[in-house]
Amino acid sequence: MKSYKFRQVIKENVGINNPVFVQILGICSTLAVTNVLKNTVVMCAGLVFVTGLSNLTVSLLRKYIPGRIRMMVETLIIAAYVIIVDVVLKAFIPDISRQLGPYVGLIITNCIIMGRAEAFALSNPPGLSLVDGLTSGLGYSYVLLIIAFLRELLGSGAIWGFRVLGEWWTNWNIMIMAPGAFFMLALFIWVVKGNFLKEKKAAVGAPQAQAASTGGKS
């Protein structure tokens, strides 16, 4: 039963209840940091770290947090981990830290983190809450990484700073601008949602077709 819960949490956060293309959360990051793949990788790593450990901490303290101030406590916990991420980035990769600017600090306001702490960590054991936080972060991250890959490739003809497309390629300047992020996200959601709806219709239609076929034979 316990292993089933872990699998269910992973399946929901990475796929069927993904925080970006299903719940449409964390969109500000999609706009802000996905023009360069390297920055996106760092941002996603920071968010996975904060989401996982804040979920774990809230779950460990859930029996001791007064209900009336729980959101303030959750914010303080999240802010503490974001400060750790910010200090580490400034110490070890200052160039990327400067490029990300205030967006590292704005991880505190990312509704995915607060949402998982409030909706899941407060009512579930630490191990499951940690998995929920990590997989929520990963579900968010792979969407942003796909968008960042395509934006950098189409916008500058390069990946990770290395030229991939030849001189024949004309850069799509809109891809390194804010509207490019929205276009790519909308396209991603359209593709994923379209496939999901087709699968859902097929799953619903199969029993109906079988029932009709059985009724015809009788």
N, C-alpha and C positions, 0 to 999 in steps of 0.2 A: 504493500500500500504506500509506504514511504517513497520507494523508488518511482512509483507511478506519479506521485505528486511532483517529484523533481522533473520527470520527463514532461509532465503537463505544463509546468512553469516555463521550461525551456521552449517548448513548442509554441506557447502563447506569445512570449516576449519576442522571440526571433521571427515568428511567422504570423499566425492568425490574428494576433492582437498587437502587432508591431507598433511601437510608440510613434513612429513617424508616418508611415503610409496607411495605417489604420486609424490610430487615435489623433493623428495630425498634431503632434506635440514637438516642442523643441525646434520650431521652424526658424527662429532667429539665428541659430547657429548655422543652419543651412544657407542662409543669406550671407552670413558674415565671414565664414572661414573656409568655404569650399572652393575658392578660386585657385588655391595652391594645395596640391596633395600632401606635401610634407607638413604644412600647418594643420591640415585636417587630421592626419595620423596622430599628431601630438595632442590636439584638442580631444580627440576621441579616447585616447589612452587616459587622459586626465579625467574625463567624464566617467569612464568605466570604473576607475579607481574610486572616485567620489561616490558614485551610485552604489557600488558594492559595499564599501566600508560604512557609509552612512546608514544603509539598510541594516547591516549587521549591528551597528552601535545602537540604533533605535530599538531593534528587536531585543538586544541584551538589557536595555534600560526600560522596556515598555511597561513593566509592572511598577516602576518607581516614578514614572512621569505623570504628574497631575494632569487630568484631562483638560483643564481650563488653559493651561499654558503649553500644551503639547506642541503646537505649531512653532512657538518661539524656541522651544528646546530643539526641535528638529532643524530649524534654521541655523541655530548655533552649531549644531553637530556638523551640518553640511558646510557651513562657513569655515570651520576648523580644518576640514579636509581640503577645501579649496585653497586655503592659505598655504597648506603644505605643498600642494601642486604648484602654486604660484612661486613660492620660494625655491623649489627644486628647479623649475624652468629658468628662473633668473640666474641661478647658480651654475647650471650645467649647459644650458642652451640659450644664452641671452639673446642671440639674434632672432630666434623664433619667438621668444618671449616678447620682444619688442614688436614683432610683426603682428602677433595676436593681440597685443595691447590690452584694452579693458575686457576683452571677451573671456579671458580666463576667469577674472573675478565674477563675470556674469553667469558662470556656471551655477552660482548660488541661486539664481533666479530661474534656472531651468526647471520647468514644471514637471518633467519626467522624474527628477530626483525627489522633489517634495511629494509628488503623486504616489510614488512607490513606497516611500516612508510612511505616508499617511494611510494609504489603502492596503498595504501588504505587511510591512514590517511591524506595525503596531499590533497585529493580530496573529502573527506566525512566529515559529521558533527561529533561532539565529541562523542555523545552517540553511534552511529553506529561504530565509530572507536574503542571505548573502548570494545564493544562486539567483534569486529573483533580481537583485540589484545588478549583478554582473551581466545576466542575460538581457536585461532591459537596456543596459549600456551597449552591449554588443549588437542588439537589434537596431538601436539608434545609429551605431557606428558604421555598420556595413552599408547602410543607405547613404550616409554622408560620404563614405569613401568612394562609392560608385559614382556619385554626383561629382565629387572633386576630381576623380580620374578623368571623366568625360569633359568637365569644364576646362581643366588645364590642357588636355590634349587638343581640344577644339579651339581654345582661346589663344594658346601660344605655340601649339605644335610640339610641346615638350611634356615629359613626365619626370618628376623629381629633379627638374632642372636640366635634364638631358634632352637634346633635340631628337624627336622620334620621327616626325613627318619632315619630308624634304623641303627644299626651297620652292617647290611647286605649290605647296600648301599656303592658302591665304587665311591668316588668322581670323577667327570669328570674334571680334572685339567685344561683342555683347556677352560672350561667355565669361569674361573676367569682370564684368559689371554685375551689379545687384540683380537686374532682371534675368540674367542668365541662370542664376540659382533657382529662381521661381519657375522658369521654363523647364529646367531639368527635373526639378521635383515634381511638377505637374505631370510631365511625361512619364516619370517613374511610377507615380500613383496610378495614372491611367492604364499603364501596361499591367501592373500587378493586380489592380482592382478588376480589370477586364478579364484576366485569366481566372481570378478567384470567382467571379460571378458565373463564368462559363462552367467551372467545376461544380459550383453549387447547383446550377440549373440541371446539369447532367446527373448529379446525385439525386435531385428531387424527381427528375423525369424518369429515371430508371425504374423505381418502384411502381410509378403510375403506369408505365408501359407494360410492366410485368403483370400488374393487376388487370389491366385491360385485356391482355393476351389470355390470361387464365379465365377471365369472365367470358371471353368469346368461345373458348373451348367447351366450357360447361353448358 
